[in-house]
Amino acid sequence: MFDLYDACLIPLIIGLVELLKGVGLNNRFLPVASLILGIAAGIIYVYPDDLKSGILAGIILGLSACGLYSGTKHTIENGK
């Protein structure tokens, strides 16, 4: 389903969500923003010819980005 280049979208989504956080988006909406950006990336980049597959891939990308960020944040906070 994914290749290496598609998985590189996950850090990009994390960076864009961090940018939205810096602009002042409420922390409650950051997972939703991650999901929306993931769906957009899935539709535009991963599967531009197949809407259903693009949405599914985007959900996977958005949730992966959200989980990677959250897991890393909690690991760093617990290590201090």
N, C-alpha and C positions, 0 to 999 in steps of 0.2 A: 504494500500500500504506500508506504513512505520510502523515500530514499534519503541519503545523507543530507542533501540540499534542502529537502523539505523540513527535516528536523532542525535545521539552522534557523528556521523561522521562530522557534520557541524563544531563544534569547532576544530576538528582535521584538517580539511581543512584550517580553518583560521590560525591555528598555522603553518602549512606547508607553506602557502602563506607568513606569516610573516618571516619565515625562508628564503624563497627565496628573500624577500625584504631586509633582512639583508645581504644576500650574494651579493646583488647589482643589482638585477633585476629591470629594469626600472618600475616606477609606472604605466606607461601606459599598461604594460603587466600583471599586477597583476590580473585583472578580468579574463583575458584569462587563466592564470595559475589556478585560482580558478575553472573555468569551466572544464579545462582538468583534474585536480585532482578529481573533483566531478564525472566526467564521468568514470574515472578509478575506483573510489571507487564503483560506481554504478554497473559496469560490474563485478568487482572482488568480492565485498563483498555482495551487496544487492541482485542482481539477476545474479548469475554466470551461470545459465543454460539458460537464456533468454536474448539474446543480445539486442533486441529492448527495453525491459523493463529496462534492466541495463543502457542503454544510457539515457532513459527518466528519470529514477531515479537519475542518475548522473547529468543530467542537473539541475534537481530540487535541488540537494544537492549543486552543485557549485554556482548556482545563489542565493540560500539561504545564503550560507556562505559569498558571496560577498556583499549581501544586509545587512546582519547582521553587518558585519564589517563597511560598509559605514555608516549605520544608527547610530551605536554606536559612530563612530568617529565624525560625525556631531553634535550629541547630546552633546558630551563632549566639543567640540570646541565652540558651541553656549552657553554653560553654564558658560564659563569663562568670 
